[in-house]
Amino acid sequence: MSTAVVRTAEGWWVERDERLHRIATDARTTAELLADKPAVSAAARADGPGRPLAERELLSPVTTPCRIVAQMVNYRSHARDSGFDPDKVPPAFFRKASGSVTGPTGDIVRPAHVRLLDHEIELGLVLGATLPIGAEVRADGLSRYVAGLVVAQDISARDVQLPKTQFYEGKSYPTFTPLGPRLLLVDAHELAALDRLRLTCAVNDVVRQDRTAADMITPPARALTLLARFQTMEPGDVLLTGTPGGTALKSPGGVAATLGALLPPDRRWKAFFAREAKNPHYLRHGDVLTSRIATDDGALDLGVQRGTVHVERGAEA
């Protein structure tokens, strides 16, 4: 049975029915917390009323520093939005700076030089054991490496990411990786139901993204196997598994894309920025971004993340 763990400035807690039960642990990092299984189990069995969840400010349940690796274009709906054939998209990875991690509430800060800020809800897999180079991960053995699940946003500065072909910078500014509220600890049976998880992202209560994880192109076990060809992962590290369709950025379509490809690079990007400046779906100052991941029956529920977009002083809203 899954266990919902949250973190506050006071420490670690098991959340149950919107009440918090303290985990008696000295763990300071997510990796240390995952290793202290007896303390987590004891808190999960705790009697008593606990403390009200509403009275606590939640921090990211994933501590930093850590590795954050993300899959690129890993949902069929996102591939179609991007102008790709989902059956021909190769698996690809990129890194995000762990300094971009922030909690499940509060501000998402758009830097002053960024104009095209986009959202990408993602299912995060939190490692509970070392993934060594050369590991072969089977679907029925996923629980050997994955200890928990977390709601993630891969906030993206498209006007940095695309012209520079620089995913690392465009996705790594402070507050660009909200994580939480919960670290949902799961077992093999629950990991087998990942396809049933629904990812929903809304901006100002208008749903933009809504797909289940069954829309993934490269599923988690295969992704970890491919990643292990060149990257070791340690307990507390995170793999972000891609985002569904519905982001602000979309392919301009066949004719426009073909004509754009004929332009010199400077004119091509000038045309791109002129077009995207008219797109009302990029995030603006005061927008509230709400992200939730859960199965439709509520059997697995990673919680709801809410963040408010704040534009740095001196920038246009």
C-alpha positions in Angstrom: 0.0 0.0 0.0 1.3 3.4 -0.9 2.6 5.8 1.7 2.4 9.6 1.2 5.5 11.4 2.7 5.8 15.2 2.9 8.5 17.5 4.1 8.3 20.7 6.1 10.9 22.9 7.8 10.4 20.8 10.9 11.1 17.5 9.2 9.5 14.5 7.6 5.8 13.4 7.9 3.5 10.7 6.7 0.3 12.3 5.4 -3.0 10.5 5.9 -6.5 12.0 5.5 -5.0 15.6 5.5 -3.3 14.9 8.9 0.4 14.7 9.4 2.2 12.0 11.5 5.8 12.8 12.3 8.5 10.4 11.1 11.0 9.8 13.9 14.1 10.0 11.8 17.4 11.9 11.7 17.3 11.8 7.9 18.2 15.1 6.3 18.1 14.0 2.7 15.6 12.1 0.6 18.1 9.3 0.2 18.5 9.0 4.0 14.7 9.1 4.5 14.2 6.3 2.0 16.9 4.2 3.8 15.1 4.6 7.1 12.2 2.3 6.3 11.4 1.3 9.9 10.8 5.0 10.9 8.5 5.5 7.8 6.6 2.3 8.5 6.1 3.3 12.2 4.7 6.7 11.2 2.4 5.1 8.6 0.9 2.9 11.4 0.7 5.7 13.9 -2.6 6.2 15.8 -3.8 9.5 17.1 -5.1 12.6 15.5 -1.8 13.9 14.0 -1.4 17.5 13.0 -3.5 19.4 10.4 -1.8 19.5 7.0 -3.2 22.9 6.3 -1.1 24.4 9.1 2.2 23.5 7.5 4.1 24.9 4.6 5.3 22.0 2.5 8.8 21.9 0.9 10.0 19.8 -2.0 10.0 16.2 -0.8 13.1 15.7 -2.9 16.1 17.4 -1.3 19.0 18.9 -3.2 21.6 18.5 -4.5 20.5 15.6 -6.6 20.5 14.6 -10.2 17.5 15.5 -12.3 17.3 13.8 -15.7 14.4 14.3 -18.0 13.0 12.5 -21.0 12.5 14.7 -24.1 9.2 14.3 -26.2 8.0 11.1 -24.5 4.2 11.4 -24.9 2.6 10.6 -28.2 0.3 13.7 -27.8 3.3 15.9 -27.2 5.1 14.5 -30.2 2.1 15.3 -32.4 1.9 18.8 -31.0 5.6 19.2 -31.8 5.2 18.1 -35.4 6.8 14.7 -35.0 5.6 11.2 -35.8 5.3 9.5 -32.4 6.4 6.2 -33.9 9.7 7.7 -35.1 10.7 9.7 -32.0 14.0 8.3 -30.5 14.5 8.2 -26.8 16.5 11.2 -25.6 17.5 12.7 -22.2 18.6 16.0 -20.9 19.7 17.3 -17.5 18.2 20.1 -15.2 20.1 21.8 -12.5 19.0 20.8 -9.0 19.1 24.5 -8.1 15.9 24.8 -10.1 14.0 22.6 -7.5 11.4 24.4 -5.5 8.4 23.4 -3.4 4.8 22.6 -4.4 3.4 26.1 -3.6 4.7 29.6 -4.0 6.2 31.6 -6.8 7.4 30.4 -10.2 9.8 33.2 -11.1 10.1 34.3 -14.8 13.5 35.9 -15.3 13.4 39.5 -16.6 14.9 38.5 -20.0 12.4 35.6 -20.6 9.2 36.2 -22.6 8.0 32.8 -23.5 7.5 30.8 -20.3 5.8 27.4 -20.7 4.5 24.6 -18.5 5.1 20.9 -18.7 3.5 18.6 -16.1 5.6 15.5 -15.6 5.6 12.3 -13.5 8.8 12.1 -11.5 10.4 8.8 -10.6 12.4 9.0 -7.4 15.2 6.5 -7.2 15.5 4.4 -4.0 18.6 2.4 -5.0 21.7 2.9 -7.1 21.1 2.4 -10.9 24.5 1.3 -12.0 26.0 1.6 -15.5 24.8 -1.3 -17.6 21.7 -2.1 -15.5 18.9 -3.8 -17.3 15.5 -2.8 -15.8 12.5 -5.0 -16.4 9.0 -3.7 -16.1 8.3 -6.3 -13.3 11.5 -5.3 -11.6 11.0 -1.5 -11.6 10.5 -1.5 -7.8 14.1 -2.6 -7.4 15.2 0.9 -8.4 12.1 3.2 -8.1 11.0 4.0 -4.5 8.5 6.8 -5.1 6.6 9.1 -7.4 6.3 12.9 -7.4 4.4 15.6 -9.3 6.8 17.7 -11.2 6.7 20.8 -13.4 9.4 21.2 -16.1 9.0 25.0 -16.5 10.6 26.1 -19.7 11.9 29.4 -21.1 11.2 28.6 -24.8 13.0 31.8 -26.1 16.2 30.5 -24.4 15.7 26.8 -25.1 15.0 26.8 -28.8 17.3 29.4 -30.4 20.2 28.2 -28.4 19.2 24.5 -28.6 20.0 24.8 -24.9 17.7 22.7 -22.8 19.9 22.9 -19.7 19.8 26.7 -19.4 16.2 27.1 -20.6 14.9 24.7 -18.0 17.2 25.3 -15.1 16.5 28.8 -13.7 15.6 28.9 -10.0 12.0 27.7 -9.3 11.8 26.0 -12.7 11.3 22.5 -11.2 8.5 22.5 -8.6 8.2 19.1 -6.9 5.6 17.7 -4.6 3.5 18.0 -2.6 3.9 14.3 -1.8 6.6 11.7 -2.3 4.4 8.7 -2.8 6.2 5.6 -1.8 5.0 2.7 -3.9 5.5 -1.1 -4.2 5.8 -3.3 -7.3 2.0 -3.8 -7.5 1.4 0.0 -7.6 4.2 0.6 -10.1 2.5 -1.9 -12.4 -0.4 0.6 -12.5 1.6 3.6 -13.6 -0.3 3.7 -17.0 -3.5 4.5 -15.0 -2.0 7.7 -13.6 -3.6 10.8 -15.1 -1.6 14.0 -15.5 -3.7 17.2 -15.4 -2.3 20.7 -15.6 -4.5 23.8 -15.5 -3.7 27.5 -15.8 -6.2 29.7 -13.9 -8.5 26.7 -13.6 -8.5 26.1 -17.4 -7.2 22.6 -18.2 -4.4 22.7 -20.6 -2.9 19.2 -20.3 -4.9 16.0 -19.5 -3.5 12.5 -20.4 -2.7 9.3 -18.7 0.8 7.9 -18.5 -0.4 5.2 -21.0 0.4 7.9 -23.6 4.1 7.5 -23.0 6.4 6.5 -25.9 9.3 5.0 -23.9 8.0 3.6 -20.5 10.0 3.9 -17.3 11.7 0.5 -17.3 13.0 0.9 -20.8 14.0 4.5 -20.1 16.0 3.6 -17.1 17.7 0.8 -19.1 18.7 3.3 -21.8 19.8 5.9 -19.2 22.0 3.3 -17.5 24.1 3.0 -20.6 25.8 6.2 -19.7 24.5 7.6 -16.4 24.6 6.3 -12.9 21.6 7.3 -10.7 21.6 7.3 -6.9 18.9 7.2 -4.2 17.1 10.5 -4.2 17.8 11.3 -7.8 14.8 12.0 -10.1 13.8 10.9 -13.6 11.2 13.1 -15.2 9.3 11.0 -17.7 8.0 13.6 -20.2 4.9 15.7 -20.6 1.6 15.2 -22.5 0.4 17.5 -25.3 -1.2 20.8 -24.4 1.8 23.1 -23.8 1.8 26.6 -25.1 4.5 25.7 -27.7 3.3 23.8 -30.7 4.5 23.2 -34.2 3.3 25.8 -36.7 2.1 23.2 -39.0 3.2 21.7 -42.4 3.3 24.7 -44.8 4.5 27.2 -42.2 7.2 24.9 -40.9 8.4 24.1 -44.5 8.6 27.8 -45.4 10.3 28.7 -42.1 13.0 26.1 -42.8 13.9 27.9 -46.0 14.7 31.1 -44.2 18.2 32.1 -42.9 18.5 31.4 -39.1 18.2 35.0 -38.1 15.0 35.6 -40.1 13.6 32.2 -39.0 13.9 33.1 -35.3 12.6 36.6 -35.9 9.5 35.0 -37.5 9.2 32.5 -34.6 9.3 35.2 -31.9 6.8 37.4 -33.8 4.4 34.4 -34.0 4.8 33.2 -30.5 4.5 36.8 -29.1 0.8 36.6 -30.1 0.3 33.2 -28.4 -1.9 33.8 -25.3 -1.0 30.5 -23.7 2.4 31.4 -22.4 2.5 32.0 -18.6 2.1 35.6 -17.4 2.4 37.4 -14.1 -0.2 36.2 -11.7 -1.1 33.0 -13.5 -1.9 30.1 -11.1 -0.5 26.8 -12.3 -2.3 23.8 -10.8 -0.9 20.3 -11.4 -2.3 17.0 -10.3 -1.3 13.3 -10.8 -3.6 10.6 -9.7 -5.5 7.5 -10.9 -9.1 8.2 -11.8 -10.3 6.1 -8.8 -7.9 7.8 -6.4 -6.1 4.6 -5.5 -2.8 6.4 -6.3 -2.8 10.1 -5.5 0.4 12.2 -5.7 -1.5 15.3 -4.6 -2.0 18.8 -6.1 0.7 21.3 -6.8 -0.1 25.0 -7.0 2.3 27.7 -8.0 1.9 31.4 -9.0 3.9 33.0 -11.7 5.9 36.0 -10.7 7.8 38.1 -13.2 11.1 39.6 -12.1 11.0 43.4 -11.6 11.9 45.2 -14.8 10.3 42.6 -17.1 7.1 43.0 -19.1 4.2 41.0 -17.6 
